[in-house]
Amino acid sequence: MESSALRLEVEYLHRQMFYREAPQVLIDGYLRAHSEIAELHCGSAQELRTLEVARTNGLDALGIEPWLRRPNHRHPLTIKLLLLSYLAECDALHPEFAHGWPGAGRLFIPMAGLGIMALVRLVHGGIQKARYGLA
Amino acid sequence: MAWHNFVIVGSGPAGVAAARRLEGQGTCIVDVGEIPDRDFAYTSLRASLAAGDLEALLGPRWETLANLVTPNRLHAKLRAAGLRHVARGERFHLHDGSGDVVLEGAGSYAAGGMSNAWGAQLFRFTEADLTEATNWPIVAGSLREYYEDLEAHIGIAGELDDMSEFLGETAHLLPPAPIVSAAQHLLAHHNARRLAKPGPLRLGRSRLAVLTRPLRGYSPYGFGETEFFSTNHSGIYTAKRTLDELRRNGRIEYCGRQKLVAYRELAEHVELDVVDCDSGASRTIRTRHLLLGCGTLHTTRLVLLNKNDFGRPLPFVDHPPALIPIFIPRMFGSALPLNSFPVQLVATLTGVSPRSMISFYYPGGLLWSDLLPDIPLPMDASLKLLTYLLGGMLVAQIWEASRPSHANRIQLDPGGALRLDYPDRGCSADLGRLLRALSPLGAFSLKRLATMAPPGWGFHYASSLPMRRNPGLYETHTDGRLWDSKRIRVIDGSVLPSLPAKNHSLTLMANAARIADEARRCGY
């Protein structure tokens, strides 16, 4: 996969996961990982098509991804999102991973809100997966 | 030709425990002695994350991402660049009941052996443990003086509490290691409840080889959550600390980067063929007594190779645990600790035999990304959820007693490689009882969230050359000698006939020290 395509891929996945543009250090890490870990380019034709279709149509990658999980096999979309997550966790530019929490007081409302949003995203992803024939 | 009274092979827990009993008596340790390729430069995980040091965290060759494409390819304790040296020994394949390979691993050639990656829980076995495990030809009392000596040497943090009866007596406990809020909550509720309404659960502090105050010139541990990235913690005991002390004192000879490839027992001595790992040059060493302590896998391989016995199955025992997340809703959203240690508490359930041991872990030392694939939600939601959940979450590992079975075997294939078959494993029968016992304490989970670690994952390998009063073929005498030998003894986990639920590390050290004394006193 060419680096220009990988750059588009990481920018898309980062927007999906963190709702903002990817920092350059993360893009560089993503490209370097792909040049050094051969397995990141593996996947069946169907799986690689899913990645391509999701990116080119701007689909909800995070909503689709849980539907693609299998017990003993990781889908390339899961692998790429996880790679992105590891890079973001370690670049000190993503406060989402701050290993500390100031204490949230009453948690019912934020956790319930989170659950509802996750559910909506899951349903949305499931619909897109079926509509575009992703696997 | 070099001559020694005693040659010990391997510098893991068994090797150094034996070497302490034989120092200053013409003793040599023959050891490959792998050391870390790189240091982890940070004293805390938090500091490394704040620095954005991608290379330190993920490794120069992405070592920490070993399980990115294939889950569970490598144990989390062996992934990071600073820990890869621990398991660079002889490779093995472990097959399940269907013949599929469920684990590809390697034994350890590291200086300090597998203790570089251990959880640091060190327990004595009691008479009840040995009775439950079955087939032990020695009594726990015969290890008592060795337990006491090792505990004083290592420094064990813990407390005399509800678990004391299960964990057994001990001397010289250091103050217990700090525990996270969720564990504090669990323990406080248990202690408040057990007097008024005693249930089947016993719960208390673990016994950890972690310094909580200075000991013999070593500083206390900083609890920086770096255990998954480095093995170089001055406050956590590993066998390498003892090895370094023995070398510094000059009371033993250390032959590092040397690998034993064959041995021959003659009337007055044993001849060892040793290869230099760097130059490939071989040489011969003579010794009055040979003590094999290079770990169950390597020792078994050496013994079988020496007999040219390919395809002969020997018994093999591991402790594959069941894992289950435990949620304590009252603690959700509580502040995450700045410092912590993976092992928080230990527990057992009364009224069943054999008893299991439950260790409660706090997963704060892992990267959060490690946990995301286990949460069945979109990853952004999982990430947010973790910030709420982690303060009220522990992971329980359930260890069961493990006995040899006819089906679980270790053998050499025709090419000399190790093949392990482990179709017959425990089913964690105590899981339901544990969840019922935890719910009155405000801690909950679902059985369906439990996962069974694959066989081989416990790294508590044993029983391939078991001790017997009257040993048969491929068994050992209670003084460690191989069934047909006068001068060759086995001192590592291979000789333990079965495993109680507790971690066997301290016991294999005590037993190695006992066998070393037998060799010293044998009169020839």
Interface residues (C-beta under 8 A of the other chain):
Chain A: Q16 M17 F18 V25 G29 A33 E36 I37 E39 L40 C42 L62 G63 E65 P66 R69 N72 R74 T78 I79 L81 L82 L83 S85 Y86 L87 E89 C90 D91 A92 L93 E96 F97 H99 G100 W101 P102 G103 A104 G105 L107 P110 M111 L114 M117 A118 R121 L122 G125
Chain B: L45 R46 L49 A50 A51 G52 D53 L54 L57 L58 R61 W62 T64 L65 L68 V69 T70 P71 F332 G333 S334 A335 L336 L338 G364 L367 W368 S369 L372 P373 P376 L377 P378 M379 D380 A381 L383 K384 L385 T387 Y388 L390 G391
